[in-house]
Amino acid sequence: MDNKMKVKKLSLDFGVLIIAAIVYFTYFAVAKHKVELWMILKALIEFLTAFICVAIIEFISIRENRSIEIFSSKTAIIPFCIIFSLNIFSAIILDRFFGLNNSTTGKSNFTIVFLFQLVITSYILISYLFKIKLSSFKWNISKKTFLYIILLFLIINISDLINSLLLNGKIITATGHNYIVWLFISTSFHIFYPALCEEVLWRGILISALRGMRIKNEYCNIIQAVLFGLAHTFMIGTNISFIFVLHTAVQMIWGYVFGKLYFKTKSLVPGMIFHALFNTRYFIV
């Protein structure tokens, strides 16, 4: 792909991400009933971080195998809808009867949360009933791609440092042996859920269905990112409001980045690792 085509794609990326960032800013303005500088900065930093990640994904070559095609099947929309519905149902049940949601899992028993995550992740096996196997997707990752992901993760952490400095006037840091251990455990924990489940469901099954409908890759990515973001309205529990729907713009932003990484590498593993690392977002120096 020549640079002109890459710049054209990056222009689309810019437009998608800036619209999502404006929606993210609107969330703060509506929630607080006023506009303050920190709201603009927070949305701007999120946008710039995602855009830099997308630019790196677009322009830095990782020698992807051009002969490999991303799996496509329009019938994949059926297992997607079933698995997505089960995930939403589980999220509602877990919140209503066990008090478990994205806001409370950190305060809950590790074993219970892990078991529930395994159950939710197991829903992806439903795809086998529709002859869509996990082996239909690529699961490879090279050393260069792994380093590529680490670079993206460092950019996110640098962004968090800047965010902390600008908004709080100080930098919250985590360094040394304890941080490395925590990062390893947390990443391993998040590999199952949400990383494995969400990457297979959104970047794997849904994108396969959309491509099977002959939708262009760029539009496939926009559609899955928007739906991925909106799906997070159910992840905070049953107390859903219009304001929180606006907040899901930040999940749309990063769902878009995860999608770009999937189309670049044509494998689910890089996205899984990046997604798991992303969910451990912490301030480092």
C-alpha positions as CSV (number, residue, x, y, z in Angstrom):
1,M,0.0,0.0,0.0
2,D,1.5,3.4,-1.0
3,N,1.7,6.4,1.3
4,K,-1.1,8.3,-0.4
5,M,-3.5,5.5,0.3
6,K,-2.3,5.3,3.9
7,V,-2.8,9.1,4.3
8,K,-6.3,8.7,2.9
9,K,-7.1,6.0,5.4
10,L,-5.6,8.0,8.2
11,S,-7.9,10.9,7.3
12,L,-10.9,8.6,7.8
13,D,-9.4,7.5,11.1
14,F,-9.0,11.1,12.2
15,G,-12.6,11.9,11.4
16,V,-13.9,8.8,13.2
17,L,-11.8,9.4,16.3
18,I,-12.4,13.1,16.5
19,I,-16.2,12.6,16.4
20,A,-16.0,10.0,19.2
21,A,-13.8,12.4,21.2
22,I,-16.4,15.1,20.8
23,V,-19.1,12.8,22.1
24,Y,-16.8,11.8,25.0
25,F,-16.3,15.5,25.9
26,T,-20.1,16.0,25.6
27,Y,-20.5,13.3,28.3
28,F,-18.5,15.3,30.8
29,A,-20.3,18.6,29.9
30,V,-23.8,17.0,30.3
31,A,-22.9,15.2,33.5
32,K,-21.4,18.3,35.1
33,H,-23.9,20.8,33.5
34,K,-21.0,23.0,32.6
35,V,-17.9,23.2,30.4
36,E,-14.4,23.2,32.0
37,L,-10.9,23.1,30.6
38,W,-10.1,19.7,32.1
39,M,-13.0,18.1,30.1
40,I,-11.5,19.4,26.8
41,L,-8.0,18.2,27.8
42,K,-9.2,14.7,28.8
43,A,-11.1,14.2,25.5
44,L,-8.2,15.7,23.5
45,I,-5.6,13.5,25.2
46,E,-7.7,10.4,24.6
47,F,-8.1,11.3,21.0
48,L,-4.4,12.1,20.4
49,T,-3.3,8.9,22.1
50,A,-5.6,6.7,20.0
51,F,-4.7,8.6,16.8
52,I,-1.0,8.2,17.4
53,C,-1.6,4.4,18.0
54,V,-3.6,4.2,14.7
55,A,-0.9,6.1,12.9
56,I,1.7,3.7,14.1
57,I,-0.4,0.7,13.1
58,E,-0.9,2.3,9.7
59,F,2.6,3.3,8.9
60,I,5.0,1.0,10.7
61,S,5.4,-2.2,8.8
62,I,5.4,-5.6,10.6
63,R,5.8,-7.6,7.4
64,E,2.3,-9.1,7.6
65,N,1.6,-12.1,5.4
66,R,-0.4,-10.6,2.5
67,S,-1.5,-14.0,1.4
68,I,-3.5,-14.6,4.6
69,E,-7.1,-13.5,4.4
70,I,-9.3,-12.6,7.3
71,F,-12.1,-15.2,7.8
72,S,-15.4,-14.1,6.3
73,S,-18.9,-15.6,6.7
74,K,-22.2,-13.8,6.7
75,T,-23.8,-16.6,8.7
76,A,-21.5,-15.5,11.6
77,I,-24.0,-12.9,12.4
78,I,-26.2,-15.5,14.0
79,P,-23.8,-16.8,16.6
80,F,-22.7,-13.2,17.2
81,C,-26.3,-12.2,18.1
82,I,-26.7,-15.2,20.3
83,I,-23.4,-14.8,22.2
84,F,-23.9,-11.0,22.5
85,S,-27.4,-11.6,24.0
86,L,-26.1,-14.1,26.5
87,N,-23.3,-11.7,27.5
88,I,-25.9,-8.9,28.1
89,F,-28.1,-11.4,30.0
90,S,-25.2,-12.5,32.1
91,A,-24.1,-8.9,32.8
92,I,-27.6,-8.1,34.1
93,I,-27.9,-11.2,36.2
94,L,-24.4,-10.8,37.7
95,D,-25.1,-7.2,38.6
96,R,-28.6,-7.7,40.0
97,F,-28.0,-10.9,42.1
98,F,-24.2,-10.8,42.8
99,G,-23.4,-7.1,42.5
100,L,-20.7,-7.8,39.9
101,N,-20.1,-5.3,37.2
102,N,-17.1,-3.3,35.7
103,S,-17.2,-0.9,38.7
104,T,-17.2,-3.6,41.4
105,T,-15.1,-6.5,40.1
106,G,-11.9,-5.1,41.7
107,K,-13.6,-5.2,45.1
108,S,-14.9,-8.8,44.7
109,N,-13.5,-12.2,45.5
110,F,-10.8,-13.0,42.8
111,T,-11.9,-16.7,42.4
112,I,-15.6,-15.9,42.0
113,V,-14.9,-13.2,39.4
114,F,-12.5,-15.5,37.5
115,L,-15.1,-18.3,37.4
116,F,-17.7,-15.9,36.1
117,Q,-15.3,-14.7,33.5
118,L,-14.6,-18.3,32.4
119,V,-18.4,-18.9,32.0
120,I,-18.9,-15.7,29.9
121,T,-15.8,-16.5,27.8
122,S,-17.1,-20.1,27.2
123,Y,-20.1,-18.6,25.3
124,I,-17.8,-18.2,22.2
125,L,-18.0,-22.0,21.9
126,I,-21.6,-21.5,20.7
127,S,-20.1,-20.5,17.3
128,Y,-19.1,-24.2,16.8
129,L,-22.9,-25.0,16.3
130,F,-22.8,-22.8,13.2
131,K,-19.5,-24.3,11.9
132,I,-17.5,-21.3,12.9
133,K,-14.5,-22.7,14.8
134,L,-11.8,-20.9,16.7
135,S,-9.4,-22.4,14.2
136,S,-11.2,-20.3,11.5
137,F,-9.2,-17.4,12.9
138,K,-5.5,-16.8,13.0
139,W,-3.8,-17.1,16.3
140,N,-0.1,-16.3,15.5
141,I,2.1,-13.5,16.7
142,S,5.7,-12.8,15.8
143,K,8.4,-11.3,18.1
144,K,8.3,-8.1,16.1
145,T,4.5,-7.8,16.5
146,F,4.8,-8.4,20.2
147,L,7.3,-5.5,20.5
148,Y,4.9,-3.5,18.3
149,I,2.2,-4.0,21.0
150,I,4.6,-3.1,23.8
151,L,5.3,0.2,22.0
152,L,1.5,0.9,21.8
153,F,1.2,0.1,25.5
154,L,4.0,2.5,26.4
155,I,2.4,5.3,24.4
156,I,-0.8,4.8,26.4
157,N,1.1,4.9,29.7
158,I,2.9,8.1,28.6
159,S,-0.5,9.5,27.8
160,D,-1.7,8.6,31.2
161,L,1.3,10.3,32.8
162,I,0.5,13.5,30.8
163,N,-3.1,13.2,31.7
164,S,-2.3,12.9,35.4
165,L,0.1,15.8,35.3
166,L,-2.3,18.2,33.5
167,L,-5.4,17.2,35.4
168,N,-4.1,16.5,38.9
169,G,-0.9,18.5,39.0
170,K,1.1,15.5,39.9
171,I,2.2,12.2,38.4
172,I,1.1,8.9,40.0
173,T,3.8,6.3,39.5
174,A,4.2,2.6,39.9
175,T,7.7,1.2,39.4
176,G,9.9,-1.6,40.5
177,H,9.4,-5.3,41.2
178,N,5.9,-5.1,42.6
179,Y,4.6,-3.3,39.6
180,I,6.0,-5.9,37.2
181,V,4.4,-8.7,39.2
182,W,1.1,-6.8,39.4
183,L,1.2,-6.1,35.6
184,F,1.9,-9.8,34.8
185,I,-0.9,-11.1,37.1
186,S,-3.4,-8.4,35.9
187,T,-2.7,-9.0,32.2
188,S,-3.0,-12.8,32.7
189,F,-6.3,-12.3,34.5
190,H,-7.7,-10.1,31.7
191,I,-6.5,-12.4,28.9
192,F,-9.6,-14.6,29.5
193,Y,-12.1,-11.9,29.9
194,P,-12.6,-9.4,28.4
195,A,-9.6,-9.9,26.0
196,L,-10.3,-13.4,24.6
197,C,-14.1,-13.1,24.7
198,E,-14.3,-9.6,23.3
199,E,-11.7,-10.0,20.6
200,V,-13.2,-13.2,19.3
201,L,-16.8,-11.8,19.5
202,W,-16.2,-8.3,18.1
203,R,-13.0,-8.4,16.0
204,G,-13.4,-12.1,15.1
205,I,-17.0,-13.1,14.7
206,L,-18.7,-9.8,14.0
207,I,-16.1,-8.6,11.5
208,S,-16.3,-11.9,9.8
209,A,-20.0,-11.5,9.5
210,L,-19.7,-7.9,8.2
211,R,-17.0,-8.9,5.6
212,G,-19.3,-11.8,4.6
213,M,-21.9,-9.1,3.7
214,R,-19.2,-7.5,1.5
215,I,-18.8,-4.4,3.6
216,K,-15.5,-2.7,3.2
217,N,-12.9,-3.2,5.9
218,E,-12.9,0.5,6.9
219,Y,-16.7,0.5,7.4
220,C,-16.5,-2.9,9.1
221,N,-14.2,-1.4,11.7
222,I,-16.4,1.6,12.3
223,I,-19.5,-0.5,12.7
224,Q,-17.9,-3.0,15.2
225,A,-16.3,-0.1,17.1
226,V,-19.6,1.7,17.6
227,L,-21.5,-1.5,18.6
228,F,-18.5,-2.4,20.9
229,G,-18.8,0.9,22.6
230,L,-22.6,0.8,23.0
231,A,-22.4,-2.7,24.4
232,H,-20.5,-1.3,27.4
233,T,-23.7,0.4,28.6
234,F,-24.7,-2.9,30.1
235,M,-21.3,-3.5,31.8
236,I,-21.8,-1.1,34.7
237,G,-25.0,-2.7,35.9
238,T,-28.7,-2.2,35.3
239,N,-28.7,1.5,36.2
240,I,-28.3,2.7,32.5
241,S,-28.8,6.3,31.5
242,F,-28.4,8.4,28.4
243,I,-25.3,10.1,30.0
244,F,-23.5,6.8,30.3
245,V,-24.3,6.0,26.7
246,L,-22.3,9.1,25.8
247,H,-19.4,7.9,28.0
248,T,-19.1,4.7,25.9
249,A,-17.5,6.9,23.2
250,V,-14.2,6.1,24.9
251,Q,-14.8,2.4,24.4
252,M,-15.7,3.2,20.7
253,I,-12.4,4.9,20.4
254,W,-10.3,2.0,21.6
255,G,-12.6,-0.6,19.9
256,Y,-11.6,1.2,16.7
257,V,-7.9,0.9,17.6
258,F,-8.3,-2.8,18.4
259,G,-10.0,-3.2,15.0
260,K,-7.2,-1.5,13.2
261,L,-4.7,-3.8,14.9
262,Y,-6.7,-6.8,13.8
263,F,-6.9,-5.8,10.2
264,K,-3.2,-5.1,10.2
265,T,-2.0,-8.3,11.8
266,K,-5.0,-10.5,10.6
267,S,-4.6,-12.4,13.9
268,L,-6.6,-12.2,17.2
269,V,-3.6,-12.8,19.5
270,P,-2.0,-9.3,19.1
271,G,-5.4,-7.7,19.9
272,M,-5.9,-10.0,22.9
273,I,-2.5,-9.0,24.4
274,F,-3.0,-5.3,23.7
275,H,-6.5,-5.4,25.1
276,A,-5.4,-7.2,28.3
277,L,-2.6,-4.7,28.7
278,F,-4.9,-1.8,28.0
279,N,-7.2,-3.0,30.8
280,T,-4.3,-2.8,33.2
281,R,-3.7,0.9,32.4
282,Y,-1.5,2.3,35.2
283,F,0.9,5.2,35.6
284,I,4.5,4.2,35.1
285,V,7.8,6.0,34.7
